[in-house]
Amino acid sequence: MELETFKITVLPLREKLFNISRKLTEDKADAEDIVQEAFLKLWSIREKLDGYQSVEALAIQVTKNLTIDKLRVRRPEGPDIETLALDSGNRSPAEELEQQDAVTRIRQLIEKLPSLQQTIIRMKDVEGYELTEIAEITGTQVEAVRVNLSRARKKIREQFLQLNKQMQR
């Protein structure tokens, strides 16, 4: 894509991209920075833009992804999954090792989920986002987020219990 075509196709999307980013970040300056970064990213792949059905959809997705990245950096994350304790008492080294194994198995199970469910469960259970925030960031309805979260948790619970049964044999 040549400079003139880029100006005609991508630059008019500036206001739309700004509004999307501003809605998610609730900060004008951050939204402005994100849109500039999105334009730079799109410019760097300008030779490939003609291959996309909708450059606008790509621009929106790039902007959303950059906004999510910005929110993750700005928002303090919850405790790492490895530091979460199931009980508040002192554990023996054997119990500690068992806890670490369980965390490792759960991580592996999360990685096997479909990507949307992976994202939702990490945002909710690890990073501490609210369902409404996840819905805004992912561009889906709150009910869809709730359903995907429920399915992901159920699948992990079933597979985790199944793994434990196999290990006890």
GURO-766734 format. One record per residue (C-alpha): x, y, z. Coordinates in nm, 4 decimals, m for minus. Each point is the difference from the previous one (the first is absolute). Example, Ala and Ser with C-alpha at 12.3 -4.5 7.8 and 13.67 -1.06 7.14 Angstrom:
<u->1.2300 | v->m0.4500 | w->0.7800>
<u->0.1370 | v->0.3440 | w->m0.0660>
***
This chain:
<u->0.0000 | v->0.0000 | w->0.0000>
<u->0.1396 | v->0.3349 | w->m0.1052>
<u->0.0043 | v->0.3108 | w->0.2177>
<u->m0.2968 | v->0.1605 | w->m0.1767>
<u->m0.2124 | v->m0.3125 | w->0.0294>
<u->0.0984 | v->m0.0299 | w->0.3661>
<u->m0.1075 | v->0.3613 | w->0.0577>
<u->m0.3348 | v->m0.0627 | w->m0.1670>
<u->m0.0676 | v->m0.3405 | w->0.1600>
<u->0.1485 | v->0.0102 | w->0.3498>
<u->0.0308 | v->0.3602 | w->0.1180>
<u->m0.3756 | v->0.0729 | w->m0.0167>
<u->m0.0471 | v->m0.2732 | w->0.2629>
<u->0.1830 | v->0.2126 | w->0.2571>
<u->m0.3110 | v->0.1305 | w->0.1783>
<u->m0.1623 | v->m0.3420 | w->0.0162>
<u->0.3171 | v->m0.1627 | w->0.1361>
<u->0.0445 | v->0.2821 | w->0.2500>
<u->m0.3565 | v->m0.0427 | w->0.1283>
<u->0.0433 | v->m0.3766 | w->0.0410>
<u->0.3244 | v->0.0412 | w->0.1898>
<u->m0.1277 | v->0.2893 | w->0.2105>
<u->m0.3095 | v->m0.1977 | w->0.0981>
<u->0.2176 | v->m0.2847 | w->0.1251>
<u->0.2798 | v->0.2012 | w->0.1637>
<u->m0.2108 | v->0.2953 | w->0.1175>
<u->0.3069 | v->0.2169 | w->m0.0629>
<u->0.0355 | v->0.2401 | w->m0.2930>
<u->0.3790 | v->0.0059 | w->0.0022>
<u->0.0302 | v->m0.3785 | w->0.0103>
<u->m0.2576 | v->m0.0350 | w->m0.2770>
<u->0.1930 | v->0.2489 | w->m0.2126>
<u->0.3253 | v->m0.1909 | w->0.0552>
<u->m0.1675 | v->m0.3300 | w->m0.0822>
<u->m0.1449 | v->0.1314 | w->m0.3270>
<u->0.3416 | v->0.1318 | w->m0.1021>
<u->0.1538 | v->m0.3357 | w->0.0835>
<u->m0.2728 | v->m0.1770 | w->m0.1984>
<u->0.0726 | v->0.2184 | w->m0.3028>
<u->0.3712 | v->m0.0776 | w->0.0316>
<u->m0.0730 | v->m0.3713 | w->0.0208>
<u->m0.2298 | v->0.0185 | w->m0.3037>
<u->0.2573 | v->0.2040 | w->m0.1892>
<u->0.2669 | v->m0.2606 | w->0.0721>
<u->m0.2175 | v->m0.2693 | w->m0.1630>
<u->m0.1334 | v->0.2206 | w->m0.2794>
<u->0.1205 | v->m0.2417 | w->m0.2715>
<u->m0.2300 | v->m0.2688 | w->0.1437>
<u->m0.3074 | v->0.2206 | w->0.0529>
<u->m0.1345 | v->m0.0605 | w->m0.3509>
<u->m0.0380 | v->m0.3679 | w->0.0908>
<u->m0.2578 | v->0.0745 | w->0.2717>
<u->m0.3709 | v->0.0094 | w->m0.0784>
<u->m0.0532 | v->0.2869 | w->0.2424>
<u->0.2852 | v->0.2289 | w->0.0951>
<u->m0.2423 | v->0.1738 | w->0.2366>
<u->m0.0643 | v->m0.3246 | w->0.1915>
<u->0.3739 | v->m0.0614 | w->0.0210>
<u->0.0593 | v->0.3558 | w->0.1247>
<u->m0.2683 | v->m0.0426 | w->0.2666>
<u->0.1477 | v->m0.3329 | w->0.1126>
<u->0.3517 | v->0.1444 | w->0.0163>
<u->m0.1319 | v->0.2926 | w->0.2040>
<u->m0.1889 | v->m0.2285 | w->0.2396>
<u->0.3061 | v->m0.2196 | w->0.0479>
<u->0.2254 | v->0.2982 | w->0.0677>
<u->m0.2576 | v->0.1366 | w->0.2436>
<u->m0.0162 | v->m0.3321 | w->0.1847>
<u->0.3795 | v->m0.0041 | w->0.0207>
<u->m0.0034 | v->0.3529 | w->0.1413>
<u->m0.2660 | v->m0.0937 | w->0.2576>
<u->0.1999 | v->m0.3018 | w->0.1110>
<u->0.3096 | v->0.2107 | w->0.0569>
<u->m0.1929 | v->0.2710 | w->0.1824>
<u->m0.2212 | v->m0.2292 | w->0.2066>
<u->0.1732 | v->m0.1788 | w->0.2831>
<u->m0.0467 | v->m0.3701 | w->m0.0479>
<u->m0.1310 | v->m0.2210 | w->0.2705>
<u->0.2284 | v->m0.2455 | w->0.1721>
<u->0.1737 | v->m0.2497 | w->m0.2209>
<u->m0.1813 | v->m0.3311 | w->m0.0131>
<u->0.3015 | v->m0.1696 | w->0.1583>
<u->m0.0220 | v->0.2191 | w->0.3113>
<u->m0.3662 | v->m0.0724 | w->0.0625>
<u->m0.0534 | v->m0.2294 | w->0.2947>
<u->m0.3030 | v->m0.2188 | w->0.0438>
<u->0.0224 | v->0.0295 | w->0.3777>
<u->0.1534 | v->0.2435 | w->0.2428>
<u->0.1751 | v->m0.2572 | w->0.2224>
<u->0.3570 | v->m0.1146 | w->m0.0175>
<u->0.0604 | v->m0.2824 | w->m0.2421>
<u->0.2572 | v->m0.2726 | w->0.0054>
<u->0.2536 | v->m0.0223 | w->m0.2848>
<u->m0.1989 | v->m0.2917 | w->m0.1444>
<u->m0.3199 | v->0.2056 | w->0.0000>
<u->0.1868 | v->0.2929 | w->m0.1530>
<u->0.1294 | v->m0.2221 | w->m0.2799>
<u->m0.3478 | v->m0.1398 | w->m0.0564>
<u->m0.1350 | v->0.3566 | w->m0.0242>
<u->0.2655 | v->0.0923 | w->m0.2569>
<u->m0.0828 | v->m0.3099 | w->m0.2053>
<u->m0.3687 | v->0.0903 | w->0.0057>
<u->0.0781 | v->0.3533 | w->m0.1198>
<u->0.2144 | v->m0.1384 | w->m0.2819>
<u->m0.2765 | v->m0.2394 | w->m0.1074>
<u->m0.2604 | v->0.2772 | w->0.0068>
<u->0.2237 | v->0.2226 | w->m0.2135>
<u->0.0397 | v->m0.2813 | w->m0.2522>
<u->m0.3766 | v->m0.0520 | w->m0.0085>
<u->m0.0593 | v->0.3716 | w->m0.0552>
<u->0.2410 | v->m0.0066 | w->m0.2941>
<u->m0.2109 | v->m0.2737 | w->m0.1637>
<u->m0.3181 | v->0.2110 | w->0.0094>
<u->m0.1235 | v->0.1879 | w->m0.3079>
<u->0.1727 | v->0.3391 | w->m0.0209>
<u->m0.3055 | v->0.2070 | w->0.1001>
<u->m0.0587 | v->m0.2140 | w->0.3090>
<u->0.3717 | v->0.0200 | w->0.0845>
<u->m0.0094 | v->0.3771 | w->m0.0203>
<u->m0.3173 | v->0.0305 | w->0.2040>
<u->0.1099 | v->m0.2344 | w->0.2797>
<u->0.3392 | v->0.1706 | w->0.0273>
<u->m0.1549 | v->0.3475 | w->0.0046>
<u->m0.2575 | v->m0.0978 | w->0.2635>
<u->0.1764 | v->m0.2480 | w->0.2263>
<u->0.3641 | v->0.1061 | w->m0.0299>
<u->m0.0062 | v->0.3714 | w->m0.0818>
<u->m0.3187 | v->0.0824 | w->0.1901>
<u->m0.2009 | v->0.1785 | w->m0.2696>
<u->m0.3766 | v->0.0319 | w->0.0463>
<u->m0.2374 | v->m0.1641 | w->m0.2506>
<u->m0.1086 | v->0.3373 | w->m0.1388>
<u->0.3626 | v->0.1006 | w->m0.0573>
<u->0.0729 | v->m0.3280 | w->m0.1769>
<u->m0.3089 | v->0.0456 | w->m0.2183>
<u->0.1146 | v->0.3486 | w->m0.1024>
<u->0.3549 | v->m0.1095 | w->m0.0724>
<u->m0.0975 | v->m0.3106 | w->m0.1964>
<u->m0.2884 | v->0.1730 | w->m0.1765>
<u->m0.2581 | v->m0.2555 | w->0.1152>
<u->m0.3098 | v->0.0040 | w->0.2191>
<u->0.0303 | v->m0.0481 | w->0.3770>
<u->m0.2180 | v->m0.3103 | w->m0.0214>
<u->0.2298 | v->m0.1513 | w->m0.2644>
<u->0.2991 | v->0.0654 | w->0.2264>
<u->m0.1839 | v->m0.1623 | w->0.2918>
<u->m0.0881 | v->m0.3071 | w->m0.2104>
<u->0.3557 | v->m0.0377 | w->m0.1346>
<u->0.1449 | v->0.0398 | w->0.3489>
<u->m0.2381 | v->m0.2602 | w->0.1388>
<u->0.0805 | v->m0.2452 | w->m0.2797>
<u->0.3734 | v->0.0534 | w->0.0427>
<u->m0.0140 | v->m0.0539 | w->0.3760>
<u->m0.2181 | v->m0.3078 | w->m0.0387>
<u->0.2324 | v->m0.1518 | w->m0.2588>
<u->0.3081 | v->0.0676 | w->0.2139>
<u->m0.1706 | v->m0.1411 | w->0.3115>
<u->m0.1044 | v->m0.3192 | w->m0.1833>
<u->0.3403 | v->m0.0527 | w->m0.1587>
<u->0.1826 | v->0.0775 | w->0.3259>
<u->m0.2088 | v->m0.2527 | w->0.1917>
<u->0.0536 | v->m0.2554 | w->m0.2759>
<u->0.3778 | v->0.0558 | w->0.0139>
<u->m0.0033 | v->m0.0417 | w->0.3787>
<u->m0.1897 | v->m0.3294 | w->m0.0296>
<u->0.2521 | v->m0.1270 | w->m0.2557>
<u->0.2931 | v->0.0990 | w->0.2216>
<u->m0.1466 | v->m0.1773 | w->0.3042>
<u->m0.0199 | v->m0.3320 | w->m0.1842>
***
